[in-house]
Amino acid sequence: MRRIDESIWIILGTRLGERLMRPDFGCAIHGLLFEQNTPGTRARAVDAVRRALVAHEPRIDVQDIRCDVDPTQPSLLLVRIDYRVRGTNTSNNLVYPFYINESS
């Protein structure tokens, strides 16, 4: 399970185009870096994470992705990912913190 969590962190932490020989690897969430914290931005973050995990982590089935906001830190998106490991049918989750609008 730990290796899958690490793989998810690597996928989400990699910008599209960052890997020279695999320009399609990574997550488009980084394109939201200077966006305002709106429901539309959060929906695009959820979509970017879902697309990246479906494309690059074949060991899991993504069950749910939510994007929550910490009221004390409005530039922090908490991307909550629930997934099932295909090989063992074990459910797991993790939270990926992503900062937006860092210019303000």
C-alpha positions as a printed NumPy array, in Angstrom:
array([[  0.   ,   0.   ,   0.   ],
       [  2.844,   2.371,   0.79 ],
       [  4.289,   2.012,  -2.696],
       [  0.956,   2.877,  -4.244],
       [  0.661,   5.959,  -2.025],
       [  4.175,   6.98 ,  -3.056],
       [  3.285,   6.458,  -6.711],
       [  0.207,   8.659,  -6.333],
       [  2.309,  11.405,  -4.729],
       [  4.816,  11.191,  -7.595],
       [  2.075,  11.371, -10.24 ],
       [  0.357,  14.33 ,  -8.606],
       [  3.617,  16.124,  -7.838],
       [  4.838,  15.946, -11.441],
       [  3.883,  18.696, -13.872],
       [  2.787,  17.64 , -17.341],
       [  5.811,  17.904, -19.63 ],
       [  8.288,  17.747, -16.748],
       [  9.597,  14.29 , -17.658],
       [ 11.553,  14.567, -20.882],
       [ 10.862,  11.103, -22.278],
       [  7.25 ,  10.972, -20.991],
       [  5.719,  14.41 , -21.531],
       [  2.198,  13.059, -20.882],
       [  3.146,  11.813, -17.395],
       [  2.003,  13.863, -14.43 ],
       [ -0.994,  15.904, -13.393],
       [ -2.558,  19.02 , -14.894],
       [ -3.392,  20.369, -11.418],
       [ -0.248,  22.51 , -11.612],
       [ -1.944,  24.635, -14.271],
       [ -4.222,  25.916, -11.499],
       [ -1.392,  27.364,  -9.45 ],
       [ -2.435,  31.028,  -9.657],
       [ -6.191,  30.528,  -9.923],
       [ -8.688,  31.864,  -7.41 ],
       [-10.193,  29.416,  -4.934],
       [-13.624,  28.956,  -6.506],
       [-15.923,  25.958,  -6.943],
       [-14.89 ,  25.868, -10.61 ],
       [-11.203,  25.72 ,  -9.744],
       [-11.84 ,  22.942,  -7.228],
       [-13.85 ,  20.999,  -9.831],
       [-10.989,  21.343, -12.336],
       [ -8.545,  20.137,  -9.666],
       [-10.678,  17.044,  -9.033],
       [-10.878,  16.359, -12.775],
       [ -7.105,  16.763, -13.238],
       [ -6.337,  14.387, -10.373],
       [ -8.837,  11.792, -11.589],
       [ -7.457,  11.87 , -15.146],
       [ -3.861,  11.565, -13.938],
       [ -4.549,   8.626, -11.635],
       [ -6.644,   6.752, -14.185],
       [ -3.934,   7.234, -16.807],
       [ -0.858,   6.475, -14.713],
       [ -1.737,   4.216, -11.772],
       [ -3.218,   0.975, -13.115],
       [ -3.091,  -0.785,  -9.725],
       [ -6.017,   1.216,  -8.362],
       [ -9.646,   2.055,  -9.022],
       [-10.413,   5.627,  -8.063],
       [-13.6  ,   5.595,  -6.   ],
       [-13.972,   9.233,  -5.009],
       [-12.052,  12.502,  -5.166],
       [-13.07 ,  15.577,  -3.204],
       [-11.452,  18.946,  -2.923],
       [-11.922,  20.601,   0.451],
       [-10.849,  24.026,   1.65 ],
       [ -9.307,  24.871,   4.985],
       [-11.077,  28.079,   6.098],
       [ -7.938,  29.251,   7.884],
       [ -5.822,  28.802,   4.736],
       [ -7.883,  29.765,   1.662],
       [ -5.004,  29.102,  -0.714],
       [ -4.779,  25.445,   0.398],
       [ -6.794,  22.814,  -1.433],
       [ -7.026,  19.456,   0.308],
       [ -7.532,  16.853,  -2.396],
       [ -9.003,  13.761,  -0.721],
       [ -8.623,  10.584,  -2.764],
       [-10.437,   7.329,  -1.973],
       [ -9.269,   4.346,  -3.967],
       [ -9.381,   0.556,  -4.077],
       [ -6.322,  -1.57 ,  -4.767],
       [ -7.267,  -3.941,  -7.592],
       [ -4.986,  -6.792,  -6.555],
       [ -6.232,  -7.055,  -2.971],
       [ -9.619,  -5.288,  -3.089],
       [ -8.398,  -3.145,  -0.175],
       [ -9.734,   0.389,   0.191],
       [ -7.458,   3.248,   1.139],
       [ -7.37 ,   7.031,   1.031],
       [ -4.93 ,   9.883,   1.152],
       [ -4.975,  13.653,   1.236],
       [ -2.848,  15.612,  -1.204],
       [ -2.319,  19.271,  -0.219],
       [ -2.106,  21.715,  -3.11 ],
       [ -1.534,  25.454,  -2.786],
       [ -3.135,  27.842,  -5.251],
       [ -3.033,  31.608,  -5.675],
       [  0.361,  31.874,  -4.046],
       [  0.907,  35.315,  -5.518],
       [ -1.479,  36.891,  -3.03 ]])
